[in-house]
Amino acid sequence: MTSNFRIKIFGDGADKEAIAKLNQNPLIAGFTTNPTLMRKAGVVDYKHFALEVLSIVKDKPISFEVLSDDFVEMESQAREIASWGDNVYVKIPITNTLKESSVPLIARLAALGVKLNVTAIMTIQQIEAVIPALRAASSAYVSVFAGRIADAGIDPEPTMRKALELMKEYPHIELLWASPREVFNVVQADKLGCHIITATDDVLKKLSSIGKDLEQFSLETVKMFYDDAVAAGYQIKAQTDFAPPAVQPVVMSPN
């Protein structure tokens, strides 16, 4: 069923071996990463890691994020990252940690021809601000963190629909559904018409379940519980003198 998807699936992670394996998978159209994922993966040298990955991922887009919180330094870092390869997209957060907008910087980088991935977006107001800034970009992704919007108890679909509406006139700008929490998010994003969805390894492993017969899925689940109970050696000692409790009569209160 995944062959029917229009949406592009990007692997999201910072494990070099996993990236190399996913790069061989025709279902994976690109890659993203971020400093948090790199830290979890034990990456020590940012540029060394990026160049190693780029020696593997040569013909698919891959995003690397700036590290600075200062816009002048952020611009310098963006130019450096962009120089690493033609398939590199520079991730710029929508604000810095002081909640200062990155939109002016995004507009300058777009005018320079830097391929951009604007990240950590969660509101329609942020989308409305960033799309005009990307008009001059050669190519750009608007990464809306739909999973985190849902974590706040808010349906992300209206935000994604609005984003698609706003970027309709700009075919070089693509909407990326970021931070999915489950496989169904891939189905949701595809139905909405999102261009890209990122997926971490735990979500990617479940893609084969899409379209599965639910009766068969139920049986496999029952077998899993049974096999694990047997493998663990669990036992329940049956009570031979067990008697069910007496059923108490229900007394209706008068109205």
Residue pairs with C-beta under 8 A, 6 or more apart in sequence:
1 210
1 211
2 27
2 207
2 210
5 186
5 190
6 190
6 193
7 177
7 186
7 189
7 190
7 194
7 195
7 196
7 197
8 29
8 30
8 195
8 196
8 197
9 27
9 28
9 29
9 186
9 196
9 197
9 198
9 199
9 204
9 207
10 28
10 29
10 30
10 31
10 32
10 61
10 176
10 196
10 197
10 198
10 199
11 18
11 19
11 22
11 28
11 30
11 31
11 32
11 198
11 199
11 201
11 204
12 31
12 32
12 33
12 37
12 198
12 199
12 200
13 19
13 31
13 33
13 37
13 41
13 200
13 201
14 33
14 34
14 37
14 38
14 40
14 41
14 43
14 49
15 41
15 201
16 41
16 49
16 52
16 53
16 56
18 201
19 31
19 53
19 56
19 57
20 56
22 28
22 31
22 204
23 31
23 56
23 57
23 60
27 207
28 60
29 60
29 61
29 196
30 60
30 61
30 62
30 63
30 196
31 53
31 57
31 60
31 61
31 62
31 63
32 62
32 63
32 91
32 117
32 143
32 178
32 198
33 53
33 62
33 63
33 64
33 65
34 65
34 91
34 119
35 46
35 65
35 67
38 46
38 49
43 49
46 67
47 84
50 64
50 81
50 84
51 84
53 62
54 62
54 84
54 85
54 87
54 88
57 87
58 85
58 87
59 87
60 87
61 87
61 88
61 89
61 115
62 85
62 87
62 88
62 89
63 88
63 89
63 90
63 91
63 117
63 119
63 141
64 81
64 84
64 88
64 89
64 90
64 91
65 90
65 91
65 92
65 93
65 119
66 74
66 77
66 78
66 81
66 90
66 91
66 92
66 93
67 77
68 74
68 76
68 77
69 96
69 97
69 98
70 96
71 96
71 100
71 102
71 104
71 105
74 92
74 96
74 102
74 105
75 105
75 108
75 109
78 90
78 92
78 105
78 109
78 114
79 109
79 112
79 114
81 88
81 90
82 88
82 90
82 114
82 115
88 115
89 115
89 116
89 117
89 139
89 140
89 141
90 109
90 114
90 115
90 116
90 117
91 116
91 117
91 118
91 119
91 143
92 102
92 105
92 106
92 109
92 116
92 117
92 118
92 119
93 102
93 118
93 119
93 120
94 101
94 102
94 103
94 118
94 119
94 120
94 121
94 126
94 130
95 101
95 102
95 120
96 102
101 129
102 118
103 129
103 130
103 133
104 133
106 116
106 118
106 130
106 133
106 134
107 133
107 134
107 136
109 116
109 137
110 116
110 133
110 134
110 135
110 136
110 137
110 140
111 136
113 137
113 138
114 137
114 138
115 137
115 138
115 139
115 140
116 134
116 137
116 139
116 140
116 141
117 140
117 141
117 143
117 176
118 130
118 134
118 140
118 141
118 142
118 143
119 143
119 145
119 178
120 143
120 145
121 127
121 130
121 142
121 143
121 144
121 145
122 144
122 145
122 148
122 149
122 159
123 159
124 159
124 162
124 163
127 142
127 144
127 159
127 162
127 163
127 166
128 166
130 142
131 142
131 166
131 167
131 170
131 173
134 140
134 142
134 170
134 172
134 173
135 170
137 172
137 173
138 172
139 172
139 174
140 172
140 173
140 174
141 173
141 174
141 175
141 176
141 196
142 163
142 167
142 173
142 174
142 175
142 176
143 176
143 178
143 198
144 156
144 159
144 160
144 163
144 175
144 176
144 177
144 178
145 178
145 179
146 156
146 159
146 160
146 177
146 178
146 179
146 180
146 185
146 189
147 156
147 178
147 179
147 180
147 181
147 185
148 179
149 155
149 156
149 159
150 156
150 181
151 181
157 188
157 192
160 175
160 177
160 189
160 192
160 194
161 192
163 175
164 175
164 192
164 193
164 194
167 173
167 174
167 175
174 195
174 196
175 194
175 195
175 196
176 194
176 195
176 196
176 197
176 198
177 185
177 188
177 189
177 194
177 196
177 197
177 198
178 197
178 198
179 198
180 186
180 189
180 197
180 198
180 199
180 203
181 203
182 203
182 206
183 203
183 206
183 207
183 209
183 210
185 197
185 203
186 197
186 199
186 203
186 207
186 210
187 210
189 197
190 197
199 207
209 217
